[in-house]
Amino acid sequence: MGISDFNGENTAIQDTPFGYTMSVIGGKWKMIILYLLAARQPVRFNEMQRQIGAITYKVLSAQLKELEADGLVKRKEFPQIPPKVEYSLTLKAQTLLPVLEQLCEWGTQNR
């Protein structure tokens, strides 16, 4: 079901493939996190927070947990002191990379 298939009469947007996609990657930070991981994985939590900038520890942690629960981000914990955790994209998330590339191309063309 694509855009041209949606008539809005019998289906709510959240019940469409688009609605599902937006529930997984929507919001202020998720696409930024995915973009960063696509460019430089694996990434440690503090490094990610520095790269993103304005995101708080609490929000970044929550967003990563949601992405992990949706199967887009994997978390690898190393049993050492101090604790070390790295994040990277899953195979499922890597299928989004062509979409991210298209968004980058759109940005280049329309900037």
PyMOL commands that set and color helices and strands:
alter all, ss='L'
color gray80, all
select helices_A, chain A and resi 3-5+13-15+17-25+30-39+45-52+57-69+91-94+97-110
alter helices_A, ss='H'
color red, helices_A
select strands_A, chain A and resi 43-44+73-78+84-89
alter strands_A, ss='S'
color yellow, strands_A
deselect
rebuild
show_as cartoon
